[in-house]
Amino acid sequence: YKEAIVYFELLQKPRTLDPQTAQSDSELLIVRNIYEGLLREDSSGTIMGGVSESYSYENLKYTFNLRDDVVWSNGERLTAYDFEYGLRRAVDPKIKAPFASRLFCIANAEQIASGKADVSTLGVTALDETTLIITLCREDKNFLKTLTTSVAMPCNEQFFKDSIGKYGLDSECILSNGSYRLTKWNKEEFGIRIYKNEKYTGVFEAQNAAVFISCIEDETQVFRLADGQSDMAFLPCSEIDEANKANLVT
């Protein structure tokens, strides 16, 4: 299936693919495939290295060592500074990230989010291009899992600023680093295409050559699956029984 194109049907059209502000299931699904964080979960739920090749933890301080072969989808090197900037964006009250509270175990994160401290005081520091320090204010058993989620994805500061308010809102203003890269986002006759990212150097390789994503709101998901228009889809609860009867649920 490595050369196959998969047709996937969404329940709703994504509003944004900015990982810090993505919120709906449709948005998070795409973000999960076009971005990679410091850590990732494998198919069994085990947390593994993503952009980070190793890390250590002592006295509420994490030190992450990034792989030195990681690049953005445009070929530019991805560094620890991109994670520093992405995490600062995530707790910046101006961004209104829906999952910012997941990061409140980081030193000063909650104060920043409430407007009581500057983003520069966040307990996240890039020592150099491959070393990131994250200092916590308290223990959080879910923190490593949080680092696998959308709110903790990297962000290239210069690319963000050059996007002039359109970051994550169209195909020209998306810079990613995951297994897939977005090549098309048609909003009129809705369609998103993501292709295998040939510049990706991690272990979570794309399983298909491309995924063509659609969302036709006046047709049921079951109809499009049964008619062969889609290979995979999110199903609302109201369609589960119908899908079971048609032997479409695996």
C-alpha angles and dihedrals in degrees: 000000000000092000096040127114113223121207111214127187121211126206092223138011116259117246096198140006093198099126093215093057102029111120116155123083090248093053095045092049092058094041090053090058101043099041135053126199133205087277136022138196118236123217091278094051095255113146112235139169116287115169086346116079094191143352141191133205130207134152095353091311125117121197114197122195111204126211110255095220098064118121137174120250089265091057096255115136116260114221143180088265088067090059091046090054094043093053091046089053090049094061097034105115090218090064094052093207107194093218099041092118090069086072098050091106088071113095111272094357096120093045090051093048090052092049095250097113138031120258089240089070094063112126093246121104132174105212091187138331095297105028124078125179120200116187119197129208092208141003117278119183090199097051098101090050089050089057089062092056133088098261091063098051120124123260127199104228097207093047090049092052093045089054088068099209097326098090110143093002102098139015094262092056099051121096113178141173107198136107091282133040126210114241104167137027113174110183100180099055090019118235137138124195124195121184133194108281104236090193093059112113102178130103098253096082122185111268094210137033091242145347119219109203124200140169121198106179098191094059126066120244090237092055093052092047093047092046091053094243091120133033096198137012146169108253124210115226090250091065100045096093092048091049091050091052089052091048091240099129118089 
